[in-house]
């Protein structure tokens, strides 16, 4: 190994560490600020050595008589998990038809799926609001489930189509010779082989559903309020409660961080599954 090659490798490693630190610093700063009082959190320049307190978390969980975040957290969990499940149930057979048992003009179908993501979300907000209002579907968690499913389905089909393209056709044909029907092929042959890809797709869909704010803000009120909408309640006309917002943001981010940490090996395998042909 030459010195230039060694230096190039070390330089790339150092650059990766610097990029990781840059991305991590805002999260670390948010976590530290969440343990400060509102007075210390609002100081400029920041008070790094300020005393630590749990007041922000007490306020977030309603210890001072405020609104409880649990209904919003439960709504986000239900909407995100249900939408992710429905997306997987619909995307798996669709990706199978577009990759293994290809339908006619399957490239046009893929382009159609992609074209649905080109429409700005806000452009469809008014028609959806009017539909929900006229059908008494406002402030209903299942409306969000339907919207999140339709929003995440195109990207899920695109991802899973590349994953399923790596499945050996001979394995599927052998299962069909043994009498396996399509549901059996999908659940017992295709799904186990592409499990890392399915996990990566599920995690991305869950994150997109959990973080969605625009539709949840406009279409929900009290009953179906989600965690991101609850978070915006800390920004009032009386001012920005920075310590409370940081505490709430950290708590609301924990489910996504936990899911990503638990599925990190599957996520890396899944995202690299269709990269090399």
C-alpha positions in Angstrom: 0.0 0.0 0.0 1.5 3.3 -1.1 1.5 6.4 1.1 -1.0 8.2 -1.2 -3.4 5.3 -1.0 -3.2 5.2 2.8 -3.6 8.9 3.0 -6.6 8.8 0.6 -8.3 6.1 2.7 -7.6 8.0 6.0 -8.9 11.2 4.4 -12.2 9.5 3.3 -12.6 8.1 6.8 -12.0 11.5 8.4 -14.4 13.1 6.0 -17.1 10.5 6.9 -16.5 11.2 10.7 -16.8 14.9 10.1 -20.0 14.5 8.2 -21.4 12.3 10.9 -20.5 14.8 13.6 -22.1 17.6 11.6 -25.4 15.6 11.3 -25.2 14.6 15.0 -24.5 18.0 16.6 -28.1 19.4 16.1 -29.5 16.3 17.8 -27.0 16.5 20.7 -27.8 20.3 21.1 -31.5 19.5 21.1 -31.1 16.8 23.7 -29.0 19.1 25.9 -31.4 22.1 25.5 -34.3 19.8 26.6 -32.8 19.5 30.0 -32.4 23.3 30.5 -34.9 25.7 31.9 -36.7 28.1 29.6 -34.6 31.0 30.8 -31.3 29.1 30.1 -32.5 27.7 26.8 -33.3 31.2 25.5 -29.9 32.7 26.4 -27.7 34.1 23.7 -24.9 33.0 23.6 -26.1 29.6 24.8 -25.4 28.6 28.4 -23.5 25.3 28.0 -22.9 24.8 31.7 -26.4 25.7 32.8 -28.1 23.6 35.5 -30.1 20.6 34.3 -33.8 20.1 34.9 -36.6 17.8 33.9 -39.2 20.7 33.7 -39.4 20.4 29.9 -40.4 16.7 30.1 -42.8 17.3 32.9 -44.5 20.0 30.9 -44.6 17.7 27.8 -46.2 14.8 29.7 -48.8 17.2 31.3 -47.4 17.0 34.8 -48.4 20.7 35.3 -52.0 20.1 34.3 -51.4 20.6 30.5 -52.7 18.4 27.7 -51.5 14.8 27.7 -49.4 13.7 24.7 -50.5 10.1 24.9 -53.6 10.3 22.7 -51.5 12.0 20.0 -48.7 9.4 20.3 -51.2 6.6 20.1 -52.8 8.1 17.0 -49.4 8.5 15.3 -48.5 4.9 16.2 -51.9 3.5 14.9 -51.8 5.6 11.7 -48.1 4.8 10.9 -48.3 1.1 11.7 -51.6 0.5 9.9 -50.5 2.5 6.8 -47.2 0.6 6.7 -48.9 -2.7 6.9 -51.4 -1.8 4.1 -48.5 -0.5 2.0 -46.6 -3.8 2.3 -49.7 -5.9 1.6 -50.4 -3.9 -1.6 -46.8 -3.3 -2.7 -45.6 -6.9 -2.6 -48.0 -8.3 -5.2 -47.7 -5.2 -7.3 -43.9 -5.4 -7.3 -44.1 -9.2 -8.0 -46.2 -8.4 -11.2 -43.7 -5.7 -12.2 -40.5 -7.6 -11.6 -41.0 -11.4 -11.8 -44.3 -12.0 -13.7 -44.1 -8.8 -15.6 -47.3 -7.4 -17.0 -47.5 -5.6 -20.3 -46.0 -2.2 -20.4 -44.6 -2.6 -16.9 -42.2 0.3 -17.4 -45.2 2.6 -18.1 -46.8 1.4 -14.9 -43.6 2.2 -12.9 -43.5 5.7 -14.5 -47.2 6.2 -13.5 -46.4 5.3 -9.9 -43.5 7.7 -10.0 -45.5 10.5 -11.6 -47.9 10.5 -8.7 -45.1 11.8 -6.5 -44.5 14.8 -8.8 -47.8 16.5 -7.6 -47.1 18.9 -4.7 -48.9 17.7 -1.6 -50.5 21.0 -1.0 -52.1 20.9 -4.5 -54.3 18.1 -3.4 -55.1 19.4 0.1 -58.3 21.3 -0.8 -60.0 18.5 -2.7 -59.2 16.1 0.0 -60.4 18.5 2.7 -63.7 19.0 0.9 -64.2 15.3 0.4 -63.5 14.6 4.1 -65.8 17.4 5.2 -68.7 16.2 3.0 -68.3 12.6 4.1 -68.0 13.4 7.8 -64.4 12.0 7.7 -62.7 15.0 9.3 -60.8 14.3 12.5 -60.7 10.6 11.8 -57.6 8.6 12.2 -58.5 6.2 9.4 -58.6 9.0 6.9 -54.9 9.5 7.7 -54.3 5.8 7.3 -55.8 5.9 3.8 -53.8 9.0 2.9 -50.5 7.7 4.2 -51.0 4.4 2.4 -51.6 6.1 -0.9 -48.7 8.5 -0.4 -46.2 5.8 0.4 -47.4 3.1 -2.0 -45.5 4.5 -5.1 -42.1 4.6 -3.4 -42.8 1.2 -1.8 -43.5 -0.4 -5.2 -40.4 1.2 -6.7 -38.2 -0.1 -3.9 -39.7 -3.6 -3.7 -39.6 -4.0 -7.5 -35.8 -3.7 -7.5 -35.6 -6.1 -4.5 -37.8 -8.7 -6.1 -35.9 -8.5 -9.4 -33.1 -10.3 -7.5 -35.2 -13.3 -6.6 -34.2 -16.4 -8.7 -37.0 -17.3 -11.0 -36.1 -21.0 -10.7 -37.0 -21.0 -7.0 -40.5 -19.6 -7.8 -41.0 -22.1 -10.6 -40.0 -25.0 -8.4 -42.5 -23.9 -5.8 -45.2 -23.6 -8.5 -44.4 -27.1 -9.8 -45.0 -28.4 -6.2 -48.4 -26.9 -6.3 -47.9 -23.6 -4.5 -50.4 -20.9 -5.5 -49.6 -17.2 -5.7 -50.4 -16.3 -2.0 -48.1 -19.2 -0.9 -45.4 -18.1 -3.3 -45.5 -14.5 -2.0 -45.5 -15.4 1.7 -43.3 -18.5 1.8 -40.9 -18.0 -1.1 -40.6 -14.4 -2.1 -41.0 -12.7 1.3 -38.3 -14.7 3.1 -35.8 -14.1 0.3 -36.5 -10.3 0.2 -36.9 -9.8 3.9 -34.2 -7.2 4.2 -35.8 -5.2 1.3 -39.2 -5.5 2.9 -37.8 -4.3 6.2 -36.1 -1.3 4.6 -39.3 -0.4 2.7 -41.4 -0.8 5.9 -39.0 1.4 7.9 -39.0 4.2 5.3 -42.8 4.1 5.0 -43.1 4.2 8.8 -40.8 7.2 9.1 -42.7 9.1 6.3 -46.0 8.4 8.0 -44.8 9.3 11.5 -43.3 12.6 10.4 -46.2 13.8 8.2 -47.6 17.1 9.4 -49.5 19.0 6.6 -52.5 16.6 6.2 -52.6 15.8 9.9 -52.6 19.5 10.7 -55.5 20.4 8.3 -57.6 17.2 8.5 -57.5 16.5 12.3 -58.6 18.3 15.4 -58.7 16.8 18.9 -59.7 13.2 18.4 -57.2 12.2 15.6 -54.4 14.6 16.5 -51.0 13.1 15.8 -47.7 13.7 17.6 -46.3 16.3 15.1 -49.5 18.3 15.4 -49.3 18.1 19.2 -45.7 19.3 18.9 -46.7 22.5 17.1 -48.9 23.4 20.1 -45.8 24.5 22.0 -45.4 27.4 19.6 -48.0 29.9 20.7 -48.7 33.6 20.4 -47.1 34.0 23.8 -43.7 32.9 22.5 -41.6 29.9 21.6 -41.0 27.5 24.6 -37.6 26.2 23.4 -36.9 23.7 26.2 -40.4 22.2 25.9 -40.1 22.0 22.1 -36.8 20.2 22.4 -38.1 17.8 25.0 -41.2 17.1 22.9 -39.1 16.7 19.7 -36.8 14.2 21.4 -39.6 12.1 22.8 -41.5 12.1 19.5 -38.3 11.1 17.6 -37.6 8.2 19.9 -39.9 5.7 18.1 -38.3 6.4 14.8 -34.8 6.2 16.2 -35.6 2.9 18.0 -37.1 1.4 14.9 -34.1 2.5 12.8 -31.7 1.1 15.4 -33.5 -2.2 15.7 -33.7 -2.7 11.9 -30.3 -1.1 11.0 -28.8 -4.4 9.7 -31.9 -5.2 7.6 -32.0 -1.6 6.4 -28.4 -1.7 5.1 -28.9 -5.1 3.5 -32.2 -4.0 1.9 -30.9 -0.7 0.5 -28.0 -2.5 -1.1 -30.0 -5.5 -2.3 -30.8 -4.2 -5.7 -27.7 -2.1 -6.1 -25.5 -4.7 -7.8 -26.9 -6.7 -10.7 
